[in-house]
Amino acid sequence: MGARVTRPRDLFGNPLRPQREDATHAAIVEFLGIAAHPKLLYFHVPSGFLERASQRVRAHRLGTLAGVPDLCFVLPDKTVAFMEIKREGGRLNDAQQAFQARCALLGLKYSICRSIDDAEETLKGWNALRGAREPEPDTWEHISQPLARVVDKLARQRKRVA
């Protein structure tokens, strides 16, 4: 027989249970209420609460997407990021894995967080907390070169057609 795995115990001998995912989620949102950068926009898309088949069909028709992470962000630099919250040992389901892969293909920020500490590190890396470096102000200079390349390419295509 194999060795029996026992759960860690607290000071009183009670088995420690992993924190529930929704408790971690609520704690992260509470942390954001205190520490979020003033130019950060974040929200939760409640897609897992639909019980009846008719509700799911209606939600799908209205654009609900399976696998959307728990928290969606518009960061101070006006980029988009996603945070999936999982408890210790929790795994992504197939739809969540597909969404994560799509974010990777599109070059979008995506993170799996299992604790408030994980979320804080992620948010620091995204410059989403108070005291983070301010994004550069919007100017036309940052798009002038790419825009010039696009205009040149369109002009070359137009000459080839004519």
C-alpha positions as CSV (number, residue, x, y, z in Angstrom):
1,M,0.0,0.0,0.0
2,G,1.1,3.6,-0.7
3,A,1.7,6.2,1.9
4,R,-1.4,8.0,3.1
5,V,-1.5,11.7,2.3
6,T,-2.6,13.8,5.2
7,R,-3.7,17.4,5.1
8,P,-1.7,20.0,6.9
9,R,-3.3,21.0,10.3
10,D,-3.7,24.3,12.2
11,L,-2.5,24.9,15.7
12,F,-5.6,23.2,17.1
13,G,-5.2,20.0,15.0
14,N,-8.0,20.9,12.6
15,P,-7.3,20.1,8.9
16,L,-6.5,23.2,6.8
17,R,-8.7,23.5,3.8
18,P,-7.7,25.4,0.7
19,Q,-9.3,28.8,0.4
20,R,-12.3,28.8,-1.9
21,E,-11.8,30.3,-5.3
22,D,-14.6,32.9,-4.8
23,A,-13.1,34.0,-1.5
24,T,-9.8,34.6,-3.2
25,H,-11.6,36.5,-6.0
26,A,-13.5,38.7,-3.5
27,A,-10.2,39.4,-1.7
28,I,-8.5,40.4,-4.9
29,V,-11.4,42.8,-5.8
30,E,-11.2,44.3,-2.3
31,F,-7.4,44.8,-2.7
32,L,-8.1,46.5,-6.1
33,G,-10.5,48.8,-4.4
34,I,-7.7,50.0,-2.2
35,A,-4.6,49.8,-4.4
36,A,-5.7,50.1,-8.0
37,H,-4.2,52.8,-10.2
38,P,-6.7,55.6,-10.7
39,K,-6.7,55.0,-14.5
40,L,-7.4,51.3,-14.1
41,L,-10.7,49.9,-15.2
42,Y,-11.6,46.3,-14.1
43,F,-14.7,44.2,-14.1
44,H,-16.0,40.7,-13.7
45,V,-18.0,38.9,-16.4
46,P,-20.5,36.6,-14.6
47,S,-20.7,33.8,-17.1
48,G,-20.8,30.8,-14.8
49,F,-24.0,31.5,-13.0
50,L,-26.5,30.4,-15.7
51,E,-28.4,27.4,-14.5
52,R,-31.2,26.8,-16.9
53,A,-30.5,25.7,-20.5
54,S,-32.7,28.6,-21.8
55,Q,-30.6,31.1,-19.9
56,R,-27.4,29.7,-21.4
57,V,-28.8,29.8,-24.9
58,R,-29.9,33.4,-24.5
59,A,-26.6,34.4,-23.0
60,H,-24.8,32.7,-25.9
61,R,-27.0,34.6,-28.4
62,L,-26.1,37.9,-26.6
63,G,-22.3,37.2,-26.9
64,T,-21.4,35.3,-23.8
65,L,-18.1,33.5,-24.4
66,A,-17.1,30.4,-22.6
67,G,-13.7,30.5,-20.9
68,V,-13.6,34.3,-20.3
69,P,-11.4,34.9,-17.2
70,D,-12.7,36.1,-13.9
71,L,-11.4,39.6,-14.1
72,C,-11.0,41.8,-17.2
73,F,-8.8,44.9,-17.1
74,V,-8.2,48.0,-19.2
75,L,-4.8,49.0,-17.9
76,P,-3.5,52.6,-17.5
77,D,-1.5,52.3,-20.7
78,K,-4.8,51.4,-22.5
79,T,-4.0,47.8,-23.1
80,V,-6.2,44.9,-22.2
81,A,-5.4,42.1,-19.7
82,F,-7.2,39.1,-18.2
83,M,-6.8,37.4,-14.8
84,E,-8.1,33.9,-14.1
85,I,-8.4,33.1,-10.4
86,K,-7.9,29.5,-9.3
87,R,-7.5,27.9,-5.9
88,E,-4.3,26.0,-5.1
89,G,-4.3,22.9,-7.3
90,G,-7.1,24.2,-9.5
91,R,-6.8,23.7,-13.2
92,L,-8.1,25.5,-16.3
93,N,-11.0,23.8,-18.1
94,D,-10.9,23.3,-21.9
95,A,-12.7,26.6,-22.6
96,Q,-10.4,28.5,-20.3
97,Q,-7.3,26.9,-22.0
98,A,-8.7,27.9,-25.4
99,F,-9.2,31.5,-24.2
100,Q,-5.7,31.6,-22.8
101,A,-4.3,30.3,-26.0
102,R,-6.2,32.9,-28.0
103,C,-4.8,35.7,-25.8
104,A,-1.3,34.4,-26.4
105,L,-1.9,34.4,-30.2
106,L,-3.2,38.0,-30.0
107,G,-0.4,39.2,-27.7
108,L,-2.8,40.0,-24.8
109,K,-1.8,39.9,-21.1
110,Y,-3.2,36.9,-19.3
111,S,-2.4,35.6,-15.8
112,I,-3.5,32.8,-13.5
113,C,-3.6,33.9,-9.9
114,R,-4.0,31.6,-6.9
115,S,-3.7,34.1,-4.1
116,I,-3.7,37.8,-3.4
117,D,0.1,37.7,-3.5
118,D,0.0,36.3,-7.0
119,A,-2.5,39.0,-8.0
120,E,-0.4,41.8,-6.5
121,E,2.8,40.6,-8.4
122,T,0.8,40.4,-11.6
123,L,-0.8,43.8,-11.2
124,K,2.6,45.4,-10.3
125,G,4.0,43.9,-13.5
126,W,1.1,45.4,-15.5
127,N,1.7,48.8,-13.8
128,A,-1.9,48.6,-12.5
129,L,-1.3,49.7,-8.9
130,R,-1.1,53.1,-7.3
131,G,2.4,54.6,-7.6
132,A,3.1,52.9,-10.9
133,R,4.8,54.7,-13.7
134,E,2.4,56.9,-15.6
135,P,1.9,55.9,-19.2
136,E,3.2,58.2,-21.9
137,P,0.6,60.8,-23.0
138,D,-1.1,60.2,-26.2
139,T,0.7,61.8,-29.1
140,W,0.7,61.3,-32.9
141,E,4.4,60.5,-32.9
142,H,3.9,57.0,-31.7
143,I,1.8,56.1,-34.7
144,S,3.5,58.3,-37.4
145,Q,6.0,55.7,-38.6
146,P,3.6,52.7,-38.7
147,L,1.0,54.9,-40.3
148,A,3.5,56.1,-43.0
149,R,4.4,52.4,-43.8
150,V,0.7,51.6,-44.2
151,V,0.1,54.6,-46.5
152,D,3.2,53.7,-48.6
153,K,2.0,50.1,-48.9
154,L,-1.5,51.2,-50.0
155,A,0.1,53.6,-52.5
156,R,2.2,50.8,-54.0
157,Q,-0.8,48.5,-54.2
158,R,-2.8,51.1,-56.0
159,K,0.0,51.7,-58.5
160,R,0.1,47.9,-59.2
161,V,-3.7,47.8,-59.8
162,A,-3.7,50.9,-62.1
